[in-house]
Amino acid sequence: MTDTDHEGEAGGTDSVDRRLILMARTVVVLFREFETIARELDITIPQYRFLLFLKRGPKRAGELAVEAAIRKPTASGLIADMEKRGLITRAPDKDDGRSVKLKLTQKGLRKHREFELALARYLPSLLDKGDSDRMLEAFTELAYIIDARRGDAPADAVMQFAEDADD
């Protein structure tokens, strides 16, 4: 059996590059670790995503739900909790007086930064010192590729994220 042969496995005889499976497993392992860090900092991964999206500018609740790939009732609960904790605030939508946009507060910005710094401190613990440069190069390249595929992302989105880390 080769790395791309999966005959007899669930899903049929599709040829799948085994590296993609390993990549998916790595994402799942990292996600679990990120959830643990998030719990320690009293934030959830969906809340972090909301903070990240709002860092780019005010958004309606429905827009956040779509971007975060969650249902509107789930988003409503997250928004209510985040607003109660002072991480976000509501502001009238200048384009549509009937609706509101959600904005990041200074406390929300600090929480966003606290979580990202905790993640950045954690990642090197996975590697030997000599591997960290290779990992950073690989993840930077992956970020460029993913951002280039996103239709709404500015061309320099990765650089913007890098600059955000310096804030």
N, C-alpha and C positions, 0 to 999 in steps of 0.2 A: 504494500500500500504506500503510495506517495503522499507528500504533504498536501496535495490538492485533490486526492481521491477520497471520496466519502460514500462510496456505494455501500448500501446496506444500512447506513445511518438514517435516522429520522430525517425526512425532507427529501429523500430520493437520491438521485445520482448527480446532483449539482457538483460542479468542481468549485471548490472554495480554497483560496490560498490560506493555509494554516496560520500564517502570520496575522491575518485578519481576526481569526478566532482568539489568538493570543492577545491581540490588541484589545478586543472586546473584554476579555477576562481582566486585563490590566485596568481598564476603565472601571469595571465593577469593583475590583479590590480598592482602587483609589477612592471611589465614591463612598464605599463603606467607611474608610478611614476619615474622609471629609465629613461624613455624617457624625462621627464620633467627636471630631474637633468642634463641629457646629453645636452639638449638644452641650459641650463644655462651655461654649461662649453664649449660650442661650439664644441661639438662632437656628432656623431650619434651612435646609438647602433651597426650598422654594422661596423662602424669605430673602435669602442671599440673592437669588436670581432677580427678584423684584428690585432689590436695592441696586443691583448691577444695571438693570434696565433703566431705572429711574435716574441713575447717575448720568445717563445720556440725555436726560431732559424729562419734563413732566409727561405723563401718559394717563389715558383713561383706564379704568379698571378692566374693561373688556380687552383693551390692547395688551395689558399685562398678562391676562389669562391666556391669550393666544400665544404671546411670545414665550411664556413659561410652559406651554402645552398642558394646561390644567383647565378644569371646568370652571365656569363662572362662579358657582356656589362655593367651590373650594377657594377661589381667589378672594371672594368676599370675606370669608373667614380669616384668611391671611391678612388682608388689608385692615380689617377691624382690629386684629391683634396688634399689627404694626403701628396703626394710628394710636391706639391706646398706650403703647409703649413709647410713643414720641419719635418713632423712626421715620414716619412719613406724615404728610399733612395734605389736606384737600384745599384746592384753590379753584375758583370759577374758571371755566374754559372760556378764554377770550373769543374763540371762534364760534362757540355754541353756548349761549347763556343758560341753556337748560341742563347742561352737564358740568361735571367737575373733572379736573385733572389732579392726579396725585403727584406730589413733589417730595423729594428727599429732604429731610431736615439735617441739621448739623449733627445731631445725635445719630441719625441713620447713616450719614457719611462716615462717622467715626466707627460705627458697628461694621460697616462694609470693609473699611480699612483694617480693623482689628482681625476680622475673619481672614482676609486675604494674606495678611502678615503671618497669621498662625499657619495657614496652608504653606506659605513660602518657607517657613521654618521647618515644617514637617518633611517636605519632599526630600531634602538632602539626606535625611536620616535613612532613606531607603537604599542609598548608594554608597559605594566606596568612594573616596575622594576623587580618584581618577575618572570615575564614571559620570560625575555631575556635569562636566562640560558637554559630554556627548548627549546626556539626557536633555539639557537645556537647549542645545542646538536642534535636537529632534522635535522637542515640543514647540519650539519657536517656528520651525518649518511647518509643523502640523497646524499651528494656529494661523499662519499665513494662508495655507491651503483652505482651511475651513472658512476663514473670513472672506476669502476671494469668492467662495461659492455662495455666500449669503448675499441676497439681492439688496438688502437694505443697509449693509455694512459699508462704511466709507472705505476707500481704497487703502487708507493708512490705519485701519482699525487696530491692528496689532501694535503699531507704534503708539497709538493713543492709549491702549491698555498698559504698555510699558511706561508711558509718561504718567498714567494714573497711579502706578505703583510708587512713583517718586513723590506724589502729593502728600 
